[in-house]
């Protein structure tokens, strides 16, 4: 996979290309339909399968109301795009100048001149150019004028709803990680280095590994989750609290604290990935540390049973 993050890039490989266009946060099942299409067209027409996207979320840059944050970090998004067949990713920095480009000028500069695209693949709601003025109808006209093929992929419907990044963010903020998994085909995750905490869990008999959610990432609903922690190529059953530890303190950053249902533990500075599989209970304040300790024991027992039930379905 080759990644370009510049407004004036020069691809290492000459075109022609089939190009999927969009932001692709979460690379959910709707996005996956687009990516399967560019893989199919690349084989059928001997084209390079590529993605044209942005390095920053338009909703964040333009401070749109009700924006909840990113589902994935940029690196995770790129990795997911590659896993579904993208061999090149062109992630344009969303500068004020780029944001003000007219739709037709945007297509001429990047789709034709820079990328030599011969085929385009977009979703039904794709928009581009200044203020999102460019819609699918504009893209159809452009492709007719320049003899490009255009595939418009229909929305992916799940339980009567259009699958979208916005819907997934709403699920995550409500703690509905199992629903988010259904929408993406994989779990939502936190992926970062283990950081040192206050060691309260260790004093209570439940040592935890602590991970700070990435800056700008959508916040999970505070609570206790069934999780699986990946470290050094292995996966470990776990139970994870996401929150601010209201029994001890009500302030501070949101923290992900995982108790592994085994004996192996990463060290500070090790990189881990915490996959969220299901929601067990909301975070709440307990009257004492002893009451918290009893509840944690119950959480661990429930998590063991839930992990065993998941394995029995495989």
HELIX and SHEET records of a PDB file:
HELIX    1   1 UNK A   29  UNK A   45  1                                  17    
HELIX    2   2 UNK A   58  UNK A   61  1                                   4    
HELIX    3   3 UNK A   74  UNK A   83  1                                  10    
HELIX    4   4 UNK A   96  UNK A   99  1                                   4    
HELIX    5   5 UNK A  103  UNK A  106  1                                   4    
HELIX    6   6 UNK A  107  UNK A  114  3                                   8    
HELIX    7   7 UNK A  130  UNK A  132  5                                   3    
HELIX    8   8 UNK A  136  UNK A  145  1                                  10    
HELIX    9   9 UNK A  165  UNK A  173  1                                   9    
HELIX   10  10 UNK A  177  UNK A  184  1                                   8    
HELIX   11  11 UNK A  200  UNK A  204  1                                   5    
HELIX   12  12 UNK A  289  UNK A  313  1                                  25    
SHEET    1   A 6 UNK A   2  UNK A   4  0                                        
SHEET    2   A 6 UNK A  88  UNK A  92  1                                        
SHEET    3   A 6 UNK A  48  UNK A  54  1                                        
SHEET    4   A 6 UNK A  17  UNK A  21  1                                        
SHEET    5   A 6 UNK A 117  UNK A 123  1                                        
SHEET    6   A 6 UNK A 149  UNK A 153  1                                        
SHEET    1   B 2 UNK A 157  UNK A 158  0                                        
SHEET    2   B 2 UNK A 161  UNK A 162 -1                                        
SHEET    1   C 6 UNK A 188  UNK A 193  0                                        
SHEET    2   C 6 UNK A 271  UNK A 282 -1                                        
SHEET    3   C 6 UNK A 223  UNK A 231 -1                                        
SHEET    4   C 6 UNK A 234  UNK A 243 -1                                        
SHEET    5   C 6 UNK A 255  UNK A 260 -1                                        
SHEET    6   C 6 UNK A 209  UNK A 211 -1                                        
END                                                                             
